Amino acid sequence: MTRKIRRLFIANRGEIAVRIIRTCRQLGIETCTGYSAADRHALFVREADFSVELGPSPARESYLNAERILYAARHLRADAIHPGYGFLSENADFARMVNDSGLIFIGPTPETIARMGDKIAARREMEKIGVPVVPGSAGNTDLSVEAERIGYPVLIKAAHGGGGRGMRIVESPADLEEAIRSAGREALSAFGNDSVFMEKYILQPRHIEVQILGDVHGNCIHLFERDCSIQRRHQKVVEESPAPQLPKKVRDEVLKNAVQAMRGLNYQNAGTVEFVYSPADETCYFLEINTRLQVEHPVTELVTGLDLVELQIRIAEGFSLQDLTVNCNGHAVEVRLNAEDPAQNFLPQSGTVHHFELPTLPGVRLDSGIGSGSTVSVYYDSMLAKLIAWGENRNEALDRLSLALEKLCISGIRHNGPFLRQVIDHPAFRAGQVHTGFLASHFAGGFAPTPPPREQSLARAAAALLHATNARYLPQGTTGTWALYPSFEIWKG
Ligand code: MV4
């Protein structure tokens, strides 16, 4: 069973759309996209070979409208659809619609997506396969009885949730009933389903996840682990591979368990098995399976030397993983650059990015959804780009990333770059003392920016002014080159 993909439709936007286009270009695959009215001038639209506007729906809904997207993909004569992450990427109905219309969905089967979307069913499945799950409720049992059995504190979670919504930490029996009710209400409004379950609340945990690839021939391999413990309000901030300071026997065990889990599901394409690591029990417990390519996949690419988007496409074409050898070499770290102001409690920012530039630096990769002249709207999440660095060891990777954050020039919009630099240069982070409470405990008072050197501020202000001036002479959405003539006007007044 092999079907060659010649034209790929990307059902997504921003940096991941640009990222997928880059690989397709290397593979000689044409790309097409559908875009919202707000994204008419976006970088990914310019980079794709063919694009259509998805029509008059509001900005966010454009990328969630399965029928319109499929219509656009067929109109543009695509053979396959890559869903990226977010939006429709873990929507089993969308995957089924794509397959039913004769196109290839780049991802696992609709059945696998649906099965893993139910966290209670996924837990049960893992118990059956023999992968450790956090002690928790088993289904329709009385949760107050279960909580006594497990022991407090417990964590209430939404059965069809994710990303921390519908989650409640319960410290004592008196708070249980209200927590279950409010978690259920939040789950219903967020996920359209009010069922919840309970787990023992693991203290000071780490978030460890394992990248998996499975093919249609029954091969299933891991591409090592990532540590994504540094997060803020369930948004990951820093991700790295391999996980620092993880005991060897824990690492071997979690990699083995992840492969066992996915092999048990006969998993096809790229997926991630999420675990919560309890330092107290030196155990990684299964949390959930993500049936998509993840934001943080580049750190895995930098330590393995593999292109995950290429492998996703090849797997979808019927390629066998039999002869693929995978090694973990050196260390990679990623930070997410967001349009948000760390000095104002990370308030999302919008506006025009007059200048966006990173000099070429050894071992540094930039995956960006924007360039100079791009506008950032409030309609989408605030992630602009990802900066990723590789080194022979963790400290070299972090030094390279720190330098890149210093050299990165973004003018016109506030961003979290200076905050990210403080995080990755923090002594506790350098020591590998990462856990999910890291930012809450080390940056409890928020973020106090250290002002840049005066010359740097002046140089950047000048660059912003030049670009703002140039931009008036250029069609919207095109990149301004440095030109002397228009800027004369500044000095003429
Ligand atoms: C947990 C946990 C502790 N114990 N599960 C957060 C997102 C979702 N993917 C799973 N998450 C967690 N699950 C057990 N059994 C800790 C987290 C967690 C967290 C929980 C409450 C408040 C903030 C948190 C930040 C990161 C992880």
Boltz pocket constraint, residues with backbone or C-beta under 6 A from the ligand:
constraints:
  - pocket:
      binder: B
      contacts: [[A, 134], [A, 155], [A, 162], [A, 163], [A, 164], [A, 167], [A, 169], [A, 199], [A, 200], [A, 201], [A, 202], [A, 203], [A, 205], [A, 207], [A, 229], [A, 231], [A, 234], [A, 276], [A, 287], [A, 436]]
      max_distance: 6.0
